[in-house]
Amino acid sequence: VAGTASVAGTASAADVAAVLQPRLTFAPDELRAAEAAAQAEAAGSGVAAWQAVARTVTALQRLDCGHDAGVDGVTTAKEAELLNATEAILDAAAGGEPLAMSALGHMYLLGDPCSPKRNLTWATHWLEGAAAAGQPSALAMLGFLNESRALSRVYNFSYATPAALTARYPPVGGGAYAQGRALYEAALTSGGSVLASLALGSQYSNGFAGVAASCPAAAAHYEAAAAGAMAQLDEKRQRTVEQGWLDSSSEARTLLRKQPAAARESGVDPASVEYMDYCAHVGDVAGQVGMAHLYHSGTHGVPRDTAAAAHWFAAAAAKGDPMGHANLGLVRLRAGDGAGALPPLRRAAKRSDPSGWAGLGYAYYYGLGVRQDYALAAKALSAAARLGHLDAIFNLGVLALRGEGMEQSLHKAERFWRVAADFSHPMAQYYIGRMKARGLGTRRDCETALFFLQHAAAAWPAGNGLLETGLAAHEADRPQRALVHYLLGAHAGLEPALHNAGFLYAEAMPRRQPQLAASYRGAASEYFRRAAVLGSVDASIRLALLLSEDLTAEHSASSWRLANELYAEAARHGSADATWHLGYNYLKGRGLPKDWGRAWALMRDGGMHSRFAELRGPEKLLFSLLRAVYEARVFIVFAALGSFVLATGGKRAPGFGAGAAATAVWHEDDDAAADDFDEFDD
């Protein structure tokens, strides 16, 4: 990828289709199984059970321990399967198998619940052995350990890259991060690593780690990272009924000194699953649909059982629920039962369910239960798209690019994908990014390409897993485990992970090792600075607070000045907390002239409080009282008005009620475009 902009490319739609090779998001299970078998045959060997576990571990994805499904003290089937796989990994590693050695290194380093306990000596031993054999995940992990210095900072464990590896992969350029960058580059040339691609992409995009910012280099690395993220997402989405590209929400909560009592609202705990199952059995439609999805995905302690999923979808459909009809039809369609899928899909479509229309489109596209007809497939997908179905919008782009069911048009394909990309469809973002980076039938634009490729790579499922594991460890008062997972996300360029790594270095680690407080302060400043560069206003405030603590004579004035600049910048981005701190500094005269009027106005605009403020004694009491009065100001005004009315005996004061009441008039747009969709005769 070279250059930042060029004239529009001359590639045709057929040329672009040959390069991108786009596919519909949905395909019958039989077709996907046949493709997987063909790929395995081409590879020349099957995949052993331990290899699947090892690849999950080295991809930084969490293992499914099956704890929720078992009873305390009783080994579940999933746990037994993982134990057998771990034993096989140990045997293979002892025989010098690179993937097995890398997997053991990751297990011993991260200490997941259903893998061997953390042992840093064994972790570095196996990672070094795998890296010497050129295993890309091991090279990327050693690059991370070199760049982050996590072992020495977090665990006080002395580690240096072996001379043999340094000689084989000499440092790239100079500076403290050169060796880590060399190992990242080696991981890419040895087969590729999403972690290495994200780390290098973040460095070249923002000028981190001593490298000069370069849009072409950043776009190239983020494209490789996005390709890896799409591969992981493809595995994950197969467990959804509709094989949708929408990823689960990440645990992107920033850490605070006084963490809110509410736990993760998006989580599904065993009690929630039990209650959902109860609701399903007593006939609640939402409970039936929810349990059907859990059975289909096999998550949250519920075993994967597509027959049970179909049962609950059918129960919801029997009560007339459109989602029940649509999902029942899609389950049957995936199984190849087109004749059984069409009735519920048509019922859902008649009730304007977008998934019902999309399912009809897939049936006509693959010829399941009906004759294959690309034109009718396009019409059905258009109906789903009008109802906001994001995958349908993306799939229309695929049809337009391939000329199936509509005129072949690169312009139309880009329009459909651009709409889907704007609504965070990762595959659409990936394709738009690649087209813009290479000028495939469109104007080459590196900045636009980088924007979309960064967002596509951000859908990396392992990144969400790192954030969730870090949050769970923090809530369990295990700051070192939390910090290591946040550091992995931070060096992959995840903004919440950068902030939270800085927070743990600033708040948690000095309490564990007070003698290293100065070192931790420097590390916290580094990660807050990086997060602030990526646009985190919370990190800007944290960095300003760290600067405010540097009150030595030679640094006091410059520290206050820079802190106030950070507060002002965060306030311009809409941060009420930063506005309050800026007002507080006007009140105290910290780096700013004392101005009570300005201070009151700013603190009022900031809601009279800040999540980051650490007030004590009488000052805390005073500001708590001011906040209470400010938040109750509306009630106080109405109470005063009521008292006035009672005191005057209900007589209207002069000026009250004068004038006619204003009447709102709604003007309907008479020129709305008519819906020209012809409904299906069948």
C-alpha positions, 0 to 999 in steps of 0.5 A: 500500500503506497501513497495517500491519494490517487485518481479513481482506479480503473478496475471493473466490478469483475476485477474487484470481485476477483480480488475481494472474493466476497460471499453472502454472510449466510450459507447452509451448513452442508455447504460450509462443511464441504468447503471445510473438508476441501480445505482440510484435504488440501492441507494434507492432514486433519486437526487433532483435538489438542491442536484446536485448543492450542490454536485457541490459546495462542490466538488469545481467545478464552477457553470454554471451561464448562464450569457453569454446567458442572457441579462443584467438585465434579469434572464436567465433560468439557473440563475432561476434554480440556484436560486430555487436550492439555496432556496431549499439548505437553507431550507434543511440546516435549517432542519439540512441536512449535505450536504446542510449545507456544500454547504452553507458554501462553498458558503458563503466562496468562494462567487461565482458569482451565489451564496450568497455573501461572509459572513465569519460568516455564512460560518464558522457556516454552515461548523461547523454544517456540520462537526459536522454531519460528512460531509466529504467536510465540514471536509476537508474545515475546515482542509484547513482553519486550515492548511492555516490560510486563514481567519486570514491572508487574511481577518483578521477574527479571527477563532478557531476550536470549542472545540466540534470538537477538542475533537471529532477530536483531533490533529494528532501529534504535531505542528501548522498543527496537527488540520488541519491534523486531520480534513483531516483524518476525512474527509477520514474516513467519506466518502472521499474528493479529497481535503483532499486526495490531501492535505495529499498526498502532505504532505507525498510525500514532507514532508510538514506540519511537517510530515515525507515523506512516499512513501506508505502513499503518494501513498495511498492518491494520489490513493484515490484522483485520483479515485475522479478526475476520477469520476469528469472527467467522468462527464465532458467528457460525454459532449464531442462528443467522451467521450474522457479522454483528459481534458481541459488545465488549467490556469497555468500562474504564476503571475508577477509584470508586468503582460503581456497585453495579456489575457488568449489565451485559453479562449473563450469569447462571441465575439469569440463565436459570430464570430465562429457562423458567420463563420459557417453560411457563410460556413466556415468548422472550424466554423461549427465544432467549433459551433457543439462542443459548442452545444454538450458540452453546454459551453461558453454561448451556450445552449446544443443541440445535434440536432444543433451539428449534423446539423453543423457536417453534414454541415461540412461533406457535404463539405468533412471535415473528422472531420465533418464525424467522429463527425457526425458518433459518435453523431449518434452512441451515439444515438444508430443509428448504421446504420446512423453512419456507412457511415460517419465513413467509409468516415472519416476512408478512409480519415485517420481520427483517430476518424473515425477508432475509431468510427468503432471500437466502432460500432463493439464492441457494435454491432451497425449497424453491427454484434458484432465482437471484432476482427474487433473492435480491428483492427479498434482501432489499425488503430486509434492508429497508427494515434495517437488516444490516447483513442484508445491506451488506449482501446486496453489495455482494450481489451488486459486485457479482452481478447476481440478481441485478446489474453488475455495478461496482458503484452500487456495491460500494454504496451498499457496503459504505452504508453497512460500514457506517453502521459498524458492519466489520466485513463491510469496513474491511472491504471498503478499507481494502478498496480505498487502500488499493484504489480498486475501482475507487479513489485511493485514499490512505486516510479513509482506508486506515479509518475503516481498516482500524474499525474492522480490526477493532472487532477482533474477538480476542480483544473483547476477551482481554477486556472482559478478563481484565475487568473480571480480574480487577473485580476479583482484586487480582490487579496483576492478572488484570494488568497483564490482560489490559497490557496485551490489549493496550499494545494492540491499540485498544483505547479502554485497555490503554486507560485501564493499564495506566489506571492500574499502574497509578492506583493498584501497583504502588500499593503492592510494591511501594518501592517501585512507585516512581516507576509505576508513575512513569508507566501510568503516564505513558499509557495515559498519554497513548490513550489520550492520543487515541481520544480518551478524555478520561485518560487526559484527565488522569494524565492531568491529575498525575501532573498535578501531583508533581509539585516540586519547585522546579516542575510545579508551574509547568505541571499546572500549565500542562494539566490545565491545557489537558483539562481544557482540551477534554472540556472542549470534547464535552467532558463534564469532569474536565470542566469541573476540574478546570473550574476548581483550579480557577477557584484555587489559583492553580496555574490560573488566576483566581476567579470565583465567578469563572470557577463557579460557572465552570463547576456548575457546567460540570455538574458540581462534581467529578468522578475523579475528584479526591476531596477530603474533610470540610471541602468534601462536605461543602462540595457534597452540599453544593452538589445536592443543592444543584441537583435538587434545584428544579425541585427547590424552584417548584417548592418555592413556587408552590409555597408562593401560591399557597401564601397568596391564596391561589391568586395569580401574580401579575404577568402570570398566564398572559398570552395565548398558548402556543400550538404545535403543528406537524407538517407531514411530508407529502412527497415521501417516496412510494415503496415500489416493492412488488410482494411475492405471489407465492 
